[in-house]
């Protein structure tokens, strides 16, 4: 079980961060290559909280070789280096190691959201209807995170905005072609 002591000790602050309204400060999130991690493209924008004067960041990470594999993270440096709320479209199954939940229901597959309980333990819950489109998934993320631009709009995500508009996946485009 993943426990973050900083969230446990500042749980009131964490709940305020998570449950109150937040505003994205830019209309678009441009996801581009970064020098730090070549496996993922990344875009970051600042977020303001309705009541707190804390530095909050929205990060969008997209796998370089599969644009259907993405995640959204909200982070507040004042709270912890760990994201305080996140969404993952694909990847590993999470286990909510909580004895009050039946064992068969502890496994949560992707796509899913992650947040923390009062003990600082990571708790994951399933996204209602899976979406392959990154911008439709951002809509669900913003609803769960109480996050938007102005007038209930959400930020637009642009992957490699200055590159040719080719959709990248790991799927073999020749898989249905019979070669003689």
Buried (B, 14 or more C-beta within 10 A) or exposed (E): EEEBEBBBEBBEBBEBBBEEEBBBEBEBBBBBEEEEEEEBBBBBBEBBBEEBEBBBBBBBBBBBEBBBBBBBBBBBEBBBEBBBBBBBBBBEEBBBEBEEEEEEEBEBBBBBBBBBBEBBBBBBEEBEEBBEEBEEBBEBBBEBBBBBBEEEEBBBBBBBEEEEEEEBEEEEEEEEEEEE
